[in-house]
Amino acid sequence: EKDKKWIIDIDPEFFSIKQEVRDYIQELHSEIKDNQYQILAEIPTVNGFHIISNPFNLQKFKIKFPKIDINKNSPTLLYYGKL
């Protein structure tokens, strides 16, 4: 797909602020003129979960949550099935 997606990697150490992270991403989306941006999915991983989102103001996010990784151009685990 040509539309960009960002993957926010939420590890167990951030579970306690999960809703705060989701709310802030939505707040950053609301600042965008074309308000079609949104959180698209939340996918469980082996050690946490990923939030799949359309792009938002990364600089503001990193100021508030400097230790949470966002993958934009790198491979990442999107699905993990039991073997």
Rosetta constraint file for C-alpha pairs under 8 A:
AtomPair CA 4 CA 54 HARMONIC 6.41 0.50
AtomPair CA 4 CA 55 HARMONIC 6.79 0.50
AtomPair CA 5 CA 52 HARMONIC 6.65 0.50
AtomPair CA 5 CA 53 HARMONIC 5.56 0.50
AtomPair CA 5 CA 54 HARMONIC 4.74 0.50
AtomPair CA 5 CA 55 HARMONIC 6.16 0.50
AtomPair CA 5 CA 72 HARMONIC 6.97 0.50
AtomPair CA 6 CA 52 HARMONIC 5.79 0.50
AtomPair CA 6 CA 53 HARMONIC 5.18 0.50
AtomPair CA 6 CA 54 HARMONIC 5.93 0.50
AtomPair CA 6 CA 55 HARMONIC 6.00 0.50
AtomPair CA 6 CA 70 HARMONIC 6.53 0.50
AtomPair CA 6 CA 71 HARMONIC 5.91 0.50
AtomPair CA 6 CA 72 HARMONIC 5.11 0.50
AtomPair CA 7 CA 50 HARMONIC 6.06 0.50
AtomPair CA 7 CA 51 HARMONIC 5.67 0.50
AtomPair CA 7 CA 52 HARMONIC 4.78 0.50
AtomPair CA 7 CA 53 HARMONIC 6.44 0.50
AtomPair CA 7 CA 70 HARMONIC 5.50 0.50
AtomPair CA 7 CA 71 HARMONIC 5.03 0.50
AtomPair CA 7 CA 72 HARMONIC 6.58 0.50
AtomPair CA 8 CA 50 HARMONIC 5.44 0.50
AtomPair CA 8 CA 51 HARMONIC 5.00 0.50
AtomPair CA 8 CA 52 HARMONIC 6.50 0.50
AtomPair CA 8 CA 53 HARMONIC 7.73 0.50
AtomPair CA 8 CA 68 HARMONIC 7.24 0.50
AtomPair CA 8 CA 69 HARMONIC 5.99 0.50
AtomPair CA 8 CA 70 HARMONIC 4.45 0.50
AtomPair CA 8 CA 71 HARMONIC 6.40 0.50
AtomPair CA 9 CA 48 HARMONIC 7.70 0.50
AtomPair CA 9 CA 49 HARMONIC 6.36 0.50
AtomPair CA 9 CA 50 HARMONIC 4.83 0.50
AtomPair CA 9 CA 51 HARMONIC 6.74 0.50
AtomPair CA 9 CA 68 HARMONIC 6.53 0.50
AtomPair CA 9 CA 69 HARMONIC 5.44 0.50
AtomPair CA 9 CA 70 HARMONIC 6.11 0.50
AtomPair CA 9 CA 71 HARMONIC 7.52 0.50
AtomPair CA 10 CA 14 HARMONIC 6.17 0.50
AtomPair CA 10 CA 15 HARMONIC 7.22 0.50
AtomPair CA 10 CA 18 HARMONIC 7.82 0.50
AtomPair CA 10 CA 48 HARMONIC 5.71 0.50
AtomPair CA 10 CA 49 HARMONIC 5.36 0.50
AtomPair CA 10 CA 50 HARMONIC 5.86 0.50
AtomPair CA 10 CA 51 HARMONIC 7.54 0.50
AtomPair CA 10 CA 68 HARMONIC 6.68 0.50
AtomPair CA 10 CA 69 HARMONIC 7.64 0.50
AtomPair CA 11 CA 15 HARMONIC 6.96 0.50
AtomPair CA 11 CA 47 HARMONIC 6.14 0.50
AtomPair CA 11 CA 48 HARMONIC 4.66 0.50
AtomPair CA 11 CA 49 HARMONIC 6.74 0.50
AtomPair CA 12 CA 47 HARMONIC 6.67 0.50
AtomPair CA 12 CA 48 HARMONIC 5.46 0.50
AtomPair CA 14 CA 18 HARMONIC 6.34 0.50
AtomPair CA 17 CA 21 HARMONIC 6.22 0.50
AtomPair CA 18 CA 22 HARMONIC 6.32 0.50
AtomPair CA 19 CA 23 HARMONIC 5.99 0.50
AtomPair CA 20 CA 24 HARMONIC 6.09 0.50
AtomPair CA 21 CA 25 HARMONIC 6.23 0.50
AtomPair CA 22 CA 26 HARMONIC 6.32 0.50
AtomPair CA 22 CA 39 HARMONIC 7.98 0.50
AtomPair CA 23 CA 27 HARMONIC 6.16 0.50
AtomPair CA 24 CA 28 HARMONIC 6.15 0.50
AtomPair CA 24 CA 61 HARMONIC 7.75 0.50
AtomPair CA 25 CA 29 HARMONIC 6.20 0.50
AtomPair CA 25 CA 39 HARMONIC 7.59 0.50
AtomPair CA 25 CA 56 HARMONIC 7.31 0.50
AtomPair CA 25 CA 61 HARMONIC 7.60 0.50
AtomPair CA 26 CA 30 HARMONIC 6.26 0.50
AtomPair CA 26 CA 38 HARMONIC 6.51 0.50
AtomPair CA 26 CA 39 HARMONIC 7.13 0.50
AtomPair CA 27 CA 31 HARMONIC 6.79 0.50
AtomPair CA 28 CA 32 HARMONIC 7.24 0.50
AtomPair CA 28 CA 56 HARMONIC 5.89 0.50
AtomPair CA 28 CA 57 HARMONIC 6.25 0.50
AtomPair CA 29 CA 35 HARMONIC 6.77 0.50
AtomPair CA 29 CA 37 HARMONIC 5.70 0.50
AtomPair CA 29 CA 38 HARMONIC 6.22 0.50
AtomPair CA 29 CA 55 HARMONIC 7.93 0.50
AtomPair CA 29 CA 56 HARMONIC 5.69 0.50
AtomPair CA 29 CA 57 HARMONIC 7.91 0.50
AtomPair CA 30 CA 35 HARMONIC 6.08 0.50
AtomPair CA 30 CA 37 HARMONIC 7.85 0.50
AtomPair CA 31 CA 35 HARMONIC 7.81 0.50
AtomPair CA 32 CA 37 HARMONIC 7.63 0.50
AtomPair CA 32 CA 56 HARMONIC 7.60 0.50
AtomPair CA 37 CA 53 HARMONIC 7.74 0.50
AtomPair CA 37 CA 54 HARMONIC 5.52 0.50
AtomPair CA 37 CA 55 HARMONIC 7.29 0.50
AtomPair CA 37 CA 56 HARMONIC 7.90 0.50
AtomPair CA 38 CA 53 HARMONIC 5.97 0.50
AtomPair CA 38 CA 54 HARMONIC 5.82 0.50
AtomPair CA 39 CA 51 HARMONIC 7.04 0.50
AtomPair CA 39 CA 52 HARMONIC 6.07 0.50
AtomPair CA 39 CA 53 HARMONIC 4.33 0.50
AtomPair CA 39 CA 54 HARMONIC 6.54 0.50
AtomPair CA 40 CA 51 HARMONIC 7.58 0.50
AtomPair CA 40 CA 52 HARMONIC 5.42 0.50
AtomPair CA 40 CA 53 HARMONIC 5.24 0.50
AtomPair CA 40 CA 54 HARMONIC 7.30 0.50
AtomPair CA 41 CA 51 HARMONIC 5.85 0.50
AtomPair CA 41 CA 52 HARMONIC 5.05 0.50
AtomPair CA 41 CA 53 HARMONIC 7.11 0.50
AtomPair CA 42 CA 49 HARMONIC 6.73 0.50
AtomPair CA 42 CA 50 HARMONIC 5.60 0.50
AtomPair CA 42 CA 51 HARMONIC 4.53 0.50
AtomPair CA 42 CA 52 HARMONIC 6.17 0.50
AtomPair CA 43 CA 49 HARMONIC 5.38 0.50
AtomPair CA 43 CA 50 HARMONIC 5.12 0.50
AtomPair CA 43 CA 51 HARMONIC 6.49 0.50
AtomPair CA 43 CA 52 HARMONIC 7.75 0.50
AtomPair CA 43 CA 78 HARMONIC 7.08 0.50
AtomPair CA 43 CA 79 HARMONIC 7.57 0.50
AtomPair CA 44 CA 48 HARMONIC 6.06 0.50
AtomPair CA 44 CA 49 HARMONIC 4.13 0.50
AtomPair CA 44 CA 50 HARMONIC 6.41 0.50
AtomPair CA 44 CA 79 HARMONIC 7.79 0.50
AtomPair CA 45 CA 49 HARMONIC 4.80 0.50
AtomPair CA 45 CA 50 HARMONIC 6.98 0.50
AtomPair CA 45 CA 77 HARMONIC 7.34 0.50
AtomPair CA 45 CA 78 HARMONIC 7.30 0.50
AtomPair CA 45 CA 79 HARMONIC 6.89 0.50
AtomPair CA 45 CA 80 HARMONIC 6.40 0.50
AtomPair CA 46 CA 80 HARMONIC 7.02 0.50
AtomPair CA 50 CA 78 HARMONIC 7.72 0.50
AtomPair CA 57 CA 61 HARMONIC 6.51 0.50
AtomPair CA 58 CA 62 HARMONIC 6.07 0.50
AtomPair CA 59 CA 63 HARMONIC 6.32 0.50
AtomPair CA 60 CA 64 HARMONIC 6.54 0.50
AtomPair CA 61 CA 65 HARMONIC 5.86 0.50
AtomPair CA 61 CA 66 HARMONIC 7.54 0.50
AtomPair CA 62 CA 66 HARMONIC 4.52 0.50
AtomPair CA 62 CA 67 HARMONIC 7.71 0.50
AtomPair CA 62 CA 68 HARMONIC 7.65 0.50
AtomPair CA 71 CA 75 HARMONIC 7.92 0.50
AtomPair CA 71 CA 76 HARMONIC 7.67 0.50
